[in-house]
Amino acid sequence: MSVWLESYKPQLFSELLTSPSVIEALTHLSLQSNPPHLLLSGSSGCGKTTAYQLLCRQVLGPSWRSTTHVLQARDLDKTSGAMAKFEAFLRPAGSGSEDTLAGRTSLDAFDHTISATSDTSPPPAGQPSATLASGLTPVSRIIVIEDADYLGHARQSYLRRMMEESSRSARFVFTTTTPSRVIEALRSRTQHLRMPNLTRVMMEQRLEYIADAEGLSPSPGVLGDIAHVASGNLRKAIFILQLMAQRALLDERKNIQLLMANSTRREVQFVLEEALRGRVHEWKWERQGEKNTRVLKGAMGALDQMMAVHDLDGRAFVDRLHEFLVAGRSHYPDPMLAALLDAVSLCDTKLQHSTQPRIQLEELMHVVAEIGKQHATASL
């Protein structure tokens, strides 16, 4: 069974679901003889990963996968030995070695046909780069740091020094949802390309294209509902479409609401119950591999896990929490329910003006804990 996210991945810059100005900028950058370091910013599912993959294929040629190195910074966040893993990625020969990934020159830089490849896709820009046509390119590697928001100041400073000292034949590409969390020293060394949020109409049109290609006949309004639920995340929308198609759920609009409600209701209830019991933060030691690791539990731990698994943002979680409270299944006393709804409403308002949703969600959990404490005392 093929995954539609891969089957219908754009092969050309012109096929990207984004603004014409972004497509034009990517095409221009990829055709330059000496392309700059790049910072791609935008919300989840707006096309950052697909964009940098197309750019790597255009700049490095058909064998781009062998000379493109990707690090997911989110995987390093709040983990033991994160700095050591980061250094091991950038200095494969060891932290004390002068040999760096950015300083290594690939033979593909001198002859891009030297590596065997089965990639017969056309150049994303519609034409090969001038350097590739001549058989010589100044860029032999591209190092991608995904979700650079999670690098932290120390690791970003480490990168800055490496970009200055040993990146003559390599280029760095950073992706981020919050560019302000990338230090100025890195931003000033990159060309920043902001990818706009996808509209519901744009997403619905892409879903219609996939449905037609798969021979599907969804009921009127279903694709629009999927686009609405995905909230600008095309990756999530395509995944939901394939899931519903495989389960024959595209015949009724109510199925999308049932699917989304059932997938997160239990997690939302668990987060809320943990907060009401006053367990906002709980740290526990767990055995992971050969080490004992300190893991965040309680309401915030469950919230982090839920948001990661379901690819939710702050407002999406608040929406699900509100749906749970008004569904009539919580059985909380009316005064307590009213206080919870007030807290959720206030948090939703703050999220609209905040670039750090976790701060607002953490404040909400503490407010919920206080509500639980007050009503537990009142019931005594």
N, C-alpha and C positions, 0 to 999 in steps of 0.2 A: 504494500500500500504506500503510495507516494504522499508526502507531506505537501500540502498546497502552498505553504510558505516558501518552499523550495521550488516547486513546479512552476509557480507563477511569479518568481522573483524577476525583477527587471533586468534585461540584458544590455540596455542602452540608457544613457543619461536621460534621453527624451522620454523614456518610459517611467521614470520616477514620478511618484505621486507627490508633487510639491510645486512650488511656484516657478514660473518661467525664469525669474531672475536667479534662483538657486541653480537651476539646470544650466543656465548660461555661464554662471560663475564656475561650476564644477567642470564643465567642458573646457573653459578657458584655462583654468589652473592645470588640468591634467595634460594639456597640450603644450605647456610651457617647457622650454628646454631645461630650466632649472626651477622646478616647482617649490613653493615654500612649505614650511611646516603649517599644519592646518588644525584649527579648532572648530569642531562641528557642535553646535548647541541646538537644543530643542526638546520638546516633551517626549515621553516614552511612546514608541511606535510611530514616530513621524518620518522615519526613513534614514536615520543617521548611519546605522550599520550597513544598509544596502548602498548608501552613497559612498562610504569609504571603501567598500569592496569593489565597486565599479571604478573608483579612482585608482585603487591599487592595480587592478587589471589593466587599466589604460596606461599607467606610468611604467609598470614593471613587465608588461607583456603576458603572454599565455601561461607562463610558468610562475605567475605572481604568488601562488599559494606557498611555494617553497621559500620565498624571500619576504613574506609578510608575517610579522610576529605580533600576536595579540595578547595583551594582559588585561584581565578583568579586575579593575581596582576594587570593585565591590566585594570580591572574594577575599581581599586582604583586610577589609574593615573589621576591626574589633576581633582579630584573630591573633593567636600567639605566634611569634616569629615572623610577623608580617614584613618587617624591614629586611630580614634575611631572605625571604622569598622574593622580595622586590629586587634586591641586589643580585640574587642568583639568576633572575630573568635578564637583567641588563648586563651582568658580567658572568657569562657562562663558565669561564675558566677560574672563577673564584674572586672573592671581594678584594684581595690584594693584588690582583692581576691588572696589568695595563690594557689587556685585551677586553674590549667591550663589544656588545652586540652592534651598537651604532657605528663602531669603527671598523667593523669587518666589511670587506669588499667581496661581493659575490662574483663568480665568473660570469654570471648572467649579465653583469654590467658591460662586459666586453662582447658577449655574443648571447643575445637573449634566446637563441634557439638551442643552447647547449643542454638545457634541462628537458628531459622527456615530459610531455604533458598530453593529456587527452582533451584539453579545453580547446574546442574549435569555435567558441563564441566570437562574434564580431567585436571589434574594438568598441567600447562603450560610447566613445565620442563620434563614432561613424567613420573614423579614419585613424590609422596608426599614428602615434606620436612621431615627430621628425627624428628624434634620437633613436627610436626603435627601428625606424626604416633604415637608418645609417648603420645599425648594428652596435652602436655605442651610446650608453646613457650615463649621466653623472649620478643617478640614483640607483643603487643596487639593492637597498632594503627599505622597507617601511615598517616602522614600529608603531603599533596602535595601542593606545591606553584607553580602554572603554570605561565610562563612568568615572572620569577623572575627578569628579566632585569628592570621591571617597579616598583620594590619595593622602590627604593631610599635608601640612606645611613642610614637614621634614622631607618627605619623599618628593614633593614638588621641587624643593630646593636642590635635591640630588639630581633630578632630571635637568634642571636649568644648567647646572655645571656640565653635564654630559652633552647637552645640546650645543654648548659653547665650544667644548674641547674636542669632541670626537664624532661629529655627525656630518662630516663632509660628504660622505657617500650614502647617508641615510636620511630619511625624513620621518618626523614624528606626526602622528595624527591623534588628536584628543577628541573624545566625545563627552558631552556633559549635558545635564539638564539645567544646571545652575552655574552659568559661566562665572558669576561673581565669586564662587568658591575656588576658582583657579587663580593662583597668585599672579599679580601684575607682571612679574618677571617672565612668566611663561606666556601669558596672553600677548605681551609685547613682541614676542619672538614668533608668533604664529599669525596666520591670516584667519580671522574669525568669520565663519559663515553660519548665520543663524537660519535654521530651518523652521518655517512657520507651522503652526498647528493645522492639522487637517480638518476640513469642514465635513459636516455630515453628508453633504451632497457629493463631495469628492470621494468619500469612502463608499457611499452607496453605489456610485458608478463603477468603482473597481470591483465591488462584490457582484454586481450584475454581470460584469465581464466574466468573472470566474464561474458564476452559476451557468451562464450560457455555454461556456467552454466545457463544463462538466455535464451538460444536458439536464440541468435541474429546472424545475418549475415551481419556485417558492410562491406561497400565497402573497397577495398584495400587502405590502406594509412590513413583511418579515425582514427584508434586507434593510429597510430604514430603521427598524427596531434594533437590529444588530449593530448598525452604525451608531445609533444613539447610545446603546449600552457600552460600546467600546470607548466612547468619549475621546475620539481623536487618535486612538491607538489602533493603527491598521493591522499590526501583527495580531493583536487580540481579536479583532473583527474577523480576520480570515480563519483563525483557529476556531472560533465559535461557529462560523459557517460550516466548516468541515465536520465538526463534531455533530452539529444538528443534522447535516446531510446524512452522515453515517447511521444516525439513529432514527432517520425518517421523521424528523420533527419540524420540517419546513412547511407543513401544510396548515398550521394554525399559529396565529400571532401570540397566543397565550403561552406557548411553549417556551418562548425566549424569557418571559418573566419567571416562569417556574424554574427554568434552568439556572438563572442567575440567583434567584432567591434560595434555592436548595443548596447551591454550591458554597454559600457564605454564611447562612443563618446560624449554624452551630458555632462557627468560629467567632462571629460577632457576639453571640450570647456568652461564650466562654470569656472573651476579653472583658465584657461588661461585668460579669459575675466576679472575676478576679479583682477588678477595680473596686467594686462595691464592698468586697471583703477587706479592702485596704492593702491588697497585694499589688501595688503598682509596679514596684521593682523588687524582684527576688533573684538573687544570684546563687546558682548551684554549680557544684563541680560534677562534670560528666566525663566518662571515659571515652575519648575519641582517638582511635588508633592505639598508640602506645603511650599517650599522654593524658593526664587529667586536665580538662579545660574548664575554665569558669564561664558559664553560660547564663545569659539573661533569661529569666522566667517571669512569672507574674503577668500582669496585664500588658506591659510594654513588650515583653518577650513574645507573647502570643500575638500582639498586634504587628510586630515586625515580621513574624513568620507568615501571618495571614496576608500582609501586603506584598510580600515577596512571592508567595505561591500564586496568588491571584493577580499579580501585577497591578495593584491598586495604588492610587495616589491618595492624599489626605482627604480630599473632598469626596472621593468614591467611598472611602470607609465611613465617613460621616453620613452619607446618603444611606448606606446599608444599616447603620446603627439607628437612624431615624425610622427606616422601614420596619425594623424589628420592634421598636418601641410602640409604633402606632398600629402594628398588626393585631394587637389584642391577645398575644400569646405569652406575654411576660408575666402577667398576674401580679404586678407591683401595685401597692396602694396608690390611690389617685394623687395624694400630695407628693409622694416620691416620684411618680411618673411625670408629674408636672415639672418638678425640679430638674429631672433628667432631660426633659425636652427643652427646657430653658438653657441648660448647659450646652446641649448639642447645637441649638440655634446660635448661641453666642460664638461657639467654636467655628461654625460654618461661616459666620460673618468675618471672623478674624482670618480665616484661611484665604479669603478672597483678596486680602491685602498683605499677605505674608509670602516671603520666598523660602521660609523654613517651616514647612508644614509639621515636621516632627515636634517642634517646640509647642505648637498649638495643641497637637494631639496629646502630648505629655501633660500639658496643663489641664486638658479635659479629663484625663484619667485621674488626676489629683482631685479635681472638683467632684468627680463621681465618687471617689473614695470618701470625701467629706460628706457627700449626700448619704452614702451608705452608713457612715458613722452616726450622723444626726438622726436618721430614721430608725436605726437599731436602738439608739438611746431612747427615742420617743416611744418605742413599742414596749419598753421595759416597765 
